[in-house]
């Protein structure tokens, strides 16, 4: 069953396309492989980033001193979402389209409405293209993060990317939202630098930026996991039971705080992941509105949170996602307990794991 799920996942990731631009492909969660053991790695064994196909990539978990677990598959996929949405935004803004829609990986359809600056048609073609690229990088990063948040929301209610096994056990798992936002930021860096091929630049920037977070060896990652086993999770996929979730998507303070395992390099300052400021829109005088229509079979459960007494089919992510996530958090608290979203252990007073070096 697990092998069949992976093959279907692979098929979908290769052959899904959208309006002339190849859509980003799925990366299987490391929890799909947890029956044989979750794969960990250091930066020397991540392979090469590949937007179009899986060959050459490795997508394990990496444990870092400053940000805890980083899911490399989530990071790569969210980066590719940002690149894909940048291309869609740039194509439409260059053409002067005021409305356009897109899908990413899930079935939800997003509708974008753009208000252009008053002097847009007075600018030269070169000036418009430069402004369009800058604005589209910001929009692509923002839209990508919203799509990854939606993925976490809909999987909470049982959505599966491959249609066989529910992804609910990994919904809002402690590394997901941080890894997702980090991936969108790395894609934006690559697009701004625009000096090498996307795959080559992503391969380099992943290693460069993760180095800043203090990546640890697979041995240390396994020690961290041994420390949380039974307290943050129990069992193995597909019978995995998650006891901790990270519902932080940066909405309250503009940054996502990492889940770090207590007692594992706890004295190292944490590295929060800051949301993009979207400065280019105000710089050039653009205004944007984003709405979405859920199409997944779980849509009724989500829409009911926003429209409890009437029928509604449209969500506005910046307004409705915080309400939905708080509702899910309360559900998790009722199921697991008040500290479900706290990166704590019962034995936090136990001795610090000793290491000779932090990168």
C-alpha positions as CSV (number, residue, x, y, z in Angstrom):
1,X,0.0,0.0,0.0
2,X,2.8,2.4,0.9
3,X,4.7,1.7,-2.3
4,X,1.5,2.1,-4.4
5,X,0.8,5.5,-2.7
6,X,4.3,6.7,-3.6
7,X,4.0,5.6,-7.2
8,X,0.7,7.5,-7.6
9,X,2.3,10.5,-5.8
10,X,5.2,10.3,-8.3
11,X,2.8,10.1,-11.3
12,X,0.8,13.1,-10.1
13,X,3.9,15.1,-9.5
14,X,5.3,14.6,-13.0
15,X,2.2,15.1,-15.1
16,X,0.3,17.9,-13.5
17,X,0.5,21.2,-15.5
18,X,-1.2,24.6,-15.6
19,X,-1.7,27.1,-18.4
20,X,1.6,26.8,-20.2
21,X,3.7,26.7,-17.0
22,X,4.7,23.4,-15.4
23,X,3.2,23.2,-12.0
24,X,5.3,22.3,-8.9
25,X,5.4,18.6,-8.0
26,X,4.7,16.9,-4.8
27,X,7.4,15.6,-2.5
28,X,6.5,12.7,-0.3
29,X,6.5,13.3,3.4
30,X,9.3,11.7,5.4
31,X,6.5,10.1,7.4
32,X,5.6,8.0,4.4
33,X,8.9,6.2,5.0
34,X,8.5,6.0,8.8
35,X,7.6,2.3,8.7
36,X,11.3,1.6,7.8
37,X,12.5,4.6,9.8
38,X,12.5,8.3,9.1
39,X,15.5,9.4,7.0
40,X,17.9,12.0,8.4
41,X,20.8,13.7,6.7
42,X,23.4,16.4,6.9
43,X,24.0,19.0,4.2
44,X,26.5,16.9,2.4
45,X,23.8,14.4,1.3
46,X,20.8,16.4,0.1
47,X,21.4,15.8,-3.6
48,X,20.5,18.4,-6.2
49,X,17.3,20.4,-6.4
50,X,15.2,19.4,-9.3
51,X,12.0,21.3,-10.2
52,X,10.8,19.0,-12.9
53,X,11.6,15.5,-11.7
54,X,12.7,13.5,-8.6
55,X,16.1,12.3,-10.0
56,X,19.0,13.6,-8.0
57,X,17.0,14.9,-5.0
58,X,17.1,13.6,-1.5
59,X,14.4,14.9,0.9
60,X,15.2,13.8,4.5
61,X,14.8,15.7,7.8
62,X,17.7,17.8,9.0
63,X,17.9,18.8,12.6
64,X,19.3,22.3,13.2
65,X,20.5,24.0,16.4
66,X,18.6,27.2,15.8
67,X,15.4,26.0,14.1
68,X,14.9,22.4,15.1
69,X,13.7,20.0,12.4
70,X,13.7,21.1,8.7
71,X,11.7,19.0,6.3
72,X,13.7,19.3,3.1
73,X,10.8,17.9,1.0
74,X,8.5,20.6,2.3
75,X,11.2,23.3,1.8
76,X,11.7,22.2,-1.8
77,X,8.1,22.0,-2.6
78,X,7.2,25.4,-1.1
79,X,10.1,26.9,-3.0
80,X,8.8,25.5,-6.2
81,X,5.3,26.7,-5.4
82,X,6.8,30.2,-5.1
83,X,8.6,30.0,-8.3
84,X,5.5,28.7,-10.2
85,X,3.3,31.4,-8.8
86,X,5.9,34.1,-9.6
87,X,5.8,32.9,-13.2
88,X,2.0,33.1,-13.3
89,X,1.9,36.5,-11.6
90,X,4.6,37.9,-13.8
91,X,2.9,36.7,-17.0
92,X,-0.4,38.2,-16.1
93,X,0.9,41.5,-14.8
94,X,3.1,42.1,-17.9
95,X,-0.1,41.6,-19.9
96,X,-2.0,44.0,-17.7
97,X,-4.6,41.5,-16.6
98,X,-6.7,42.7,-13.7
99,X,-8.0,39.2,-12.7
100,X,-6.5,35.8,-13.0
101,X,-6.8,32.5,-11.3
102,X,-4.6,29.5,-10.5
103,X,-4.4,26.2,-8.8
104,X,-1.2,24.8,-7.2
105,X,-1.2,21.2,-6.1
106,X,-4.4,20.9,-4.1
107,X,-7.8,21.3,-5.9
108,X,-8.6,24.7,-4.5
109,X,-8.9,27.5,-7.1
110,X,-7.4,30.9,-6.2
111,X,-8.7,34.2,-7.7
112,X,-6.4,37.2,-7.8
113,X,-7.6,40.8,-8.4
114,X,-5.0,43.4,-9.2
115,X,-5.3,47.2,-9.1
116,X,-2.5,48.8,-11.1
117,X,-0.9,52.2,-10.3
118,X,-2.4,55.2,-12.1
119,X,0.8,55.8,-14.1
120,X,1.3,52.2,-15.2
121,X,0.8,52.8,-18.9
122,X,3.0,55.9,-18.8
123,X,6.0,53.7,-17.9
124,X,8.3,52.3,-20.5
125,X,8.1,48.6,-21.3
126,X,11.4,48.1,-19.5
127,X,10.1,49.9,-16.4
128,X,6.9,47.9,-16.4
129,X,8.8,44.6,-16.8
130,X,11.2,45.4,-13.9
131,X,8.3,46.4,-11.7
132,X,6.3,43.4,-12.7
133,X,9.2,41.1,-11.8
134,X,9.7,42.6,-8.4
135,X,6.0,42.6,-7.5
136,X,5.6,39.1,-8.8
137,X,8.4,37.8,-6.6
138,X,6.6,39.1,-3.5
139,X,3.2,37.9,-4.7
140,X,4.6,34.5,-5.6
141,X,6.1,34.1,-2.2
142,X,3.0,35.2,-0.4
143,X,0.6,33.1,-2.5
144,X,2.9,30.0,-2.1
145,X,2.8,30.4,1.7
146,X,-1.0,30.7,1.7
147,X,-1.3,27.5,-0.4
148,X,0.9,25.6,2.1
149,X,-1.2,26.9,5.0
150,X,-4.3,25.6,3.1
151,X,-2.6,22.3,2.7
152,X,-2.1,22.0,6.5
153,X,-5.8,23.1,7.0
154,X,-7.3,20.6,4.6
155,X,-5.1,17.7,5.7
156,X,-6.4,18.2,9.2
157,X,-9.7,17.1,8.0
158,X,-8.4,14.0,6.2
159,X,-7.2,15.3,2.8
160,X,-4.6,13.2,1.0
161,X,-2.5,14.2,-1.9
162,X,-2.6,10.7,-3.3
163,X,-6.1,9.9,-2.3
164,X,-5.3,6.7,-0.4
165,X,-4.0,7.5,3.1
166,X,-5.1,10.4,5.2
167,X,-2.4,13.0,5.8
168,X,-4.0,14.1,9.1
169,X,-1.2,12.7,11.2
170,X,1.2,15.1,9.7
171,X,-1.1,18.2,9.5
172,X,0.6,21.1,11.3
173,X,3.4,18.8,12.4
174,X,6.1,20.8,14.2
175,X,8.5,21.3,11.3
176,X,6.0,22.0,8.5
177,X,5.1,25.6,8.6
178,X,8.6,26.8,9.3
179,X,10.1,24.6,6.5
180,X,7.4,25.9,4.1
181,X,8.0,29.6,4.8
182,X,11.7,29.1,4.6
183,X,11.3,27.5,1.2
184,X,9.4,30.4,-0.2
185,X,12.0,32.8,1.1
186,X,14.8,30.8,-0.6
187,X,12.9,30.8,-3.9
188,X,12.5,34.6,-3.6
189,X,16.2,35.0,-3.0
190,X,17.0,32.9,-6.1
191,X,14.6,34.8,-8.3
192,X,16.0,38.2,-7.1
193,X,19.6,37.1,-7.7
194,X,18.5,35.6,-11.1
195,X,22.1,34.8,-12.0
196,X,22.0,31.0,-12.4
197,X,19.6,28.3,-13.4
198,X,16.8,27.8,-10.9
199,X,17.8,24.3,-9.9
200,X,21.5,25.1,-9.6
201,X,20.8,28.2,-7.5
202,X,18.3,26.4,-5.3
203,X,20.8,23.6,-4.6
204,X,23.4,26.2,-3.5
205,X,21.1,28.4,-1.5
206,X,19.6,25.5,0.5
207,X,23.1,24.5,1.6
208,X,24.1,28.2,2.3
209,X,21.0,29.2,4.3
210,X,20.7,25.9,6.3
211,X,24.4,26.3,7.3
212,X,23.3,29.5,9.1
213,X,20.8,27.5,11.2
214,X,23.5,25.1,12.6
215,X,22.8,21.8,10.9
216,X,23.5,18.7,13.0
217,X,24.5,15.2,12.1
218,X,22.0,12.4,11.5
219,X,23.1,11.0,14.8
220,X,22.1,14.1,16.7
221,X,18.8,14.2,14.8
222,X,18.0,10.6,15.9
223,X,18.8,11.6,19.5
224,X,16.4,14.5,19.2
225,X,13.7,12.1,17.9
226,X,14.4,9.6,20.6
227,X,13.9,12.4,23.1
228,X,10.4,13.3,21.8
229,X,9.2,9.8,21.0
230,X,6.1,9.0,23.1
231,X,5.7,12.6,24.1
232,X,5.4,14.5,20.8
233,X,4.3,11.4,18.8
234,X,3.8,7.7,19.0
235,X,3.4,4.9,16.5
236,X,4.4,4.8,12.8
237,X,2.7,5.9,9.7
238,X,-0.1,5.1,8.8
239,X,-0.8,4.6,12.5
240,X,1.1,7.6,13.6
241,X,-0.4,9.6,16.5
242,X,0.8,13.2,16.7
243,X,0.7,14.7,20.2
244,X,2.3,18.0,19.3
245,X,1.4,20.4,16.5
246,X,2.8,23.8,15.5
247,X,-0.1,26.1,14.5
248,X,2.2,29.1,14.2
249,X,1.9,30.5,10.6
250,X,3.2,34.0,11.5
251,X,-0.2,35.7,11.4
252,X,0.0,37.2,14.9
253,X,3.5,38.6,14.9
254,X,4.8,38.3,11.3
255,X,7.2,35.4,12.1
256,X,7.1,31.7,12.7
257,X,8.9,30.4,15.8
258,X,10.6,27.0,15.4
259,X,9.8,23.9,17.5
260,X,13.1,22.8,19.0
261,X,13.6,19.8,21.2
262,X,14.3,20.8,24.8
263,X,17.7,19.7,26.0
264,X,19.1,19.5,22.4
265,X,21.4,22.6,22.1
266,X,18.8,24.6,24.0
267,X,21.3,27.4,24.8
268,X,21.6,28.2,21.1
269,X,19.5,31.3,20.2
270,X,16.5,30.3,18.0
271,X,16.1,31.7,14.5
272,X,12.5,32.8,13.8
273,X,11.4,32.8,10.1
274,X,10.0,36.2,9.2
275,X,7.2,36.7,6.7
276,X,7.9,38.7,3.6
277,X,7.0,42.4,3.9
278,X,5.4,42.7,0.4
279,X,7.0,46.2,0.1
280,X,7.0,46.2,-3.7
281,X,3.3,46.6,-3.9
282,X,3.2,49.9,-2.1
283,X,6.5,50.9,-3.7
284,X,4.9,50.7,-7.2
285,X,1.3,51.6,-6.2
286,X,-0.3,48.1,-6.7
287,X,-3.2,46.7,-4.7
288,X,-4.1,43.1,-4.6
289,X,-7.0,40.9,-3.3
290,X,-6.8,37.2,-3.0
291,X,-9.8,34.9,-2.7
292,X,-10.2,31.1,-3.0
293,X,-12.8,28.5,-3.7
294,X,-12.1,25.2,-1.9
295,X,-12.7,22.2,-4.2
296,X,-11.5,19.3,-2.0
297,X,-14.0,16.9,-0.5
298,X,-13.3,18.3,2.9
299,X,-14.4,21.8,1.9
300,X,-17.8,21.6,3.8
301,X,-16.0,21.0,7.1
302,X,-13.8,24.0,6.6
303,X,-16.4,26.3,5.1
304,X,-18.8,25.6,8.0
305,X,-16.3,27.2,10.4
306,X,-16.7,30.5,8.5
307,X,-20.3,30.1,7.4
308,X,-22.0,28.3,10.3
309,X,-25.5,29.6,9.5
310,X,-25.4,30.2,5.8
311,X,-24.0,28.7,2.6
312,X,-20.7,30.2,1.6
313,X,-18.2,29.0,-1.0
314,X,-15.4,31.6,-1.0
315,X,-12.6,32.1,1.5
316,X,-10.3,35.1,1.9
317,X,-7.1,33.7,3.3
318,X,-5.8,36.8,5.1
319,X,-9.1,37.1,7.0
320,X,-10.4,33.5,7.3
321,X,-7.2,31.4,7.7
322,X,-6.6,32.7,11.3
323,X,-10.1,31.9,12.3
324,X,-9.9,28.4,10.8
325,X,-6.5,27.7,12.4
326,X,-7.7,28.8,15.8
327,X,-10.7,26.5,15.4
328,X,-8.4,23.6,14.5
329,X,-6.2,24.4,17.5
330,X,-9.1,24.3,19.8
331,X,-10.0,20.9,18.4
332,X,-6.5,19.7,19.0
333,X,-6.5,21.0,22.6
334,X,-9.7,19.0,23.2
335,X,-8.2,15.9,21.8
336,X,-4.7,16.1,23.2
337,X,-4.5,18.8,25.9
338,X,-3.7,22.4,26.5
339,X,0.0,22.1,25.7
340,X,-0.5,20.5,22.3
341,X,1.2,23.4,20.6
342,X,4.0,23.9,23.2
343,X,7.4,22.3,22.4
344,X,7.8,20.9,25.9
345,X,8.8,17.6,27.4
346,X,7.9,16.1,30.8
347,X,11.6,15.7,31.5
348,X,12.8,19.1,30.4
349,X,14.9,19.3,33.5
350,X,17.1,16.4,32.3
351,X,20.6,17.1,31.4
352,X,21.6,18.9,28.2
353,X,22.9,16.6,25.4
354,X,26.5,17.4,25.0
355,X,28.1,18.1,21.7
356,X,31.6,19.1,20.7
357,X,30.5,21.5,17.9
358,X,27.6,23.5,16.6
359,X,27.9,24.6,13.0
